[in-house]
Amino acid sequence: MTATEIFHQSLDKQRILAVGEGGGLIASLITHVLKFNNRKFDSCFPNKPCVLSKDNVICIISDSIQLTDYKHHILILSSATSKEELTQFEILADATPKGGTLIFPESDSALKQLGLRERTDVQAIGYGTCKHETKDGKTILISSTNEKFPIALPGGKNLEYLNAAKEVLKKIGITSGQFYNALTSYQPA
């Protein structure tokens, strides 16, 4: 199914597009948390069948081609791997519609600059590393109320991608508690 076909079959859905080096992981984290919390959604990932239902109102998309054809509502940027990809991200960011959301990594100066560029009625949200600790080689997330949640995902950039997923999920009604509880059962592919 092409991006244009996906767009036309998801006109009544909120389209969430995750792009860049961590886009696949961010999309995977979002779908895991939604499944864990019994929220219905559609998803379109590379090399997997894209099945769109009539009833679901959210569509999670992770892709690397035809990006502007999805006409996203929420765009999540992660690391650009080339100058060409950065140019594509700029086009995508500028295509974010009024009332849309652009989520970008604060650790990447080029993407931060891109994310903070003024756009009419677009909410820009920066993300950094999740609050955490490492104990016996295990990553433990720490919530704002200092609760601890052990996860199977290793640290590094993954902790930024977790925060990107959290920002998106917050926008679609998932609480911090629901987010952290779901992550304790996440198993990386």
URPE-V336619 format. One record per residue. RES is the residue in three letters. OMEGA is omega in degrees with one decimal (999 if undefined). Layout:
RES_OMEGA ; RES_OMEGA
This chain:
MET_-179.4 ; THR_178.3 ; ALA_179.8 ; THR_177.6 ; GLU_178.1 ; ILE_178.7 ; PHE_-177.0 ; HIS_178.5 ; GLN_-179.8 ; SER_-178.6 ; LEU_-177.4 ; ASP_-177.7 ; LYS_170.9 ; GLN_-177.4 ; ARG_-178.7 ; ILE_-174.3 ; LEU_177.6 ; ALA_-176.7 ; VAL_177.9 ; GLY_-175.5 ; GLU_-179.0 ; GLY_-176.1 ; GLY_179.9 ; GLY_179.0 ; LEU_179.2 ; ILE_179.7 ; ALA_178.5 ; SER_178.6 ; LEU_179.8 ; ILE_-177.6 ; THR_177.5 ; HIS_-178.3 ; VAL_178.2 ; LEU_178.2 ; LYS_-178.7 ; PHE_-177.5 ; ASN_176.3 ; ASN_175.3 ; ARG_-178.9 ; LYS_-179.3 ; PHE_170.7 ; ASP_176.6 ; SER_178.0 ; CYS_-179.6 ; PHE_177.4 ; PRO_176.6 ; ASN_175.5 ; LYS_179.1 ; PRO_177.7 ; CYS_179.5 ; VAL_-179.2 ; LEU_179.2 ; SER_177.9 ; LYS_-171.4 ; ASP_-175.0 ; ASN_-176.3 ; VAL_-179.4 ; ILE_175.4 ; CYS_179.3 ; ILE_-176.5 ; ILE_171.8 ; SER_-175.5 ; ASP_178.0 ; SER_178.0 ; ILE_178.3 ; GLN_-170.0 ; LEU_-177.2 ; THR_-178.8 ; ASP_179.9 ; TYR_-177.8 ; LYS_-175.5 ; HIS_170.0 ; HIS_177.2 ; ILE_179.5 ; LEU_176.1 ; ILE_177.5 ; LEU_168.7 ; SER_-171.2 ; SER_173.1 ; ALA_-176.4 ; THR_179.6 ; SER_177.6 ; LYS_177.9 ; GLU_179.5 ; GLU_177.4 ; LEU_176.9 ; THR_177.7 ; GLN_178.6 ; PHE_178.9 ; GLU_177.9 ; ILE_178.8 ; LEU_-179.2 ; ALA_-179.8 ; ASP_178.2 ; ALA_177.9 ; THR_-173.8 ; PRO_173.1 ; LYS_-177.1 ; GLY_-179.6 ; GLY_-178.0 ; THR_177.5 ; LEU_-177.6 ; ILE_-171.9 ; PHE_179.0 ; PRO_178.7 ; GLU_-177.3 ; SER_-178.7 ; ASP_-172.6 ; SER_-179.7 ; ALA_179.9 ; LEU_176.3 ; LYS_178.4 ; GLN_178.0 ; LEU_-178.8 ; GLY_-176.8 ; LEU_177.4 ; ARG_-176.8 ; GLU_175.6 ; ARG_-176.0 ; THR_174.6 ; ASP_173.8 ; VAL_178.6 ; GLN_177.8 ; ALA_-178.8 ; ILE_175.8 ; GLY_176.5 ; TYR_176.9 ; GLY_-178.9 ; THR_175.2 ; CYS_172.9 ; LYS_-174.4 ; HIS_169.7 ; GLU_177.2 ; THR_-178.8 ; LYS_-178.6 ; ASP_178.6 ; GLY_-179.6 ; LYS_177.5 ; THR_179.5 ; ILE_177.2 ; LEU_179.6 ; ILE_-178.1 ; SER_179.1 ; SER_176.4 ; THR_178.2 ; ASN_171.2 ; GLU_-177.1 ; LYS_-176.8 ; PHE_177.7 ; PRO_179.3 ; ILE_-178.2 ; ALA_-178.2 ; LEU_178.1 ; PRO_-176.8 ; GLY_-178.1 ; GLY_-179.1 ; LYS_-179.5 ; ASN_179.9 ; LEU_172.2 ; GLU_-178.5 ; TYR_174.8 ; LEU_-179.8 ; ASN_176.6 ; ALA_178.3 ; ALA_-179.5 ; LYS_179.4 ; GLU_178.4 ; VAL_-177.6 ; LEU_175.8 ; LYS_-179.6 ; LYS_-176.9 ; ILE_168.3 ; GLY_176.2 ; ILE_-179.8 ; THR_176.9 ; SER_179.3 ; GLY_178.2 ; GLN_-179.6 ; PHE_-176.6 ; TYR_179.3 ; ASN_179.3 ; ALA_-175.9 ; LEU_179.6 ; THR_179.2 ; SER_-178.8 ; TYR_176.7 ; GLN_179.0 ; PRO_-179.1 ; ALA_999
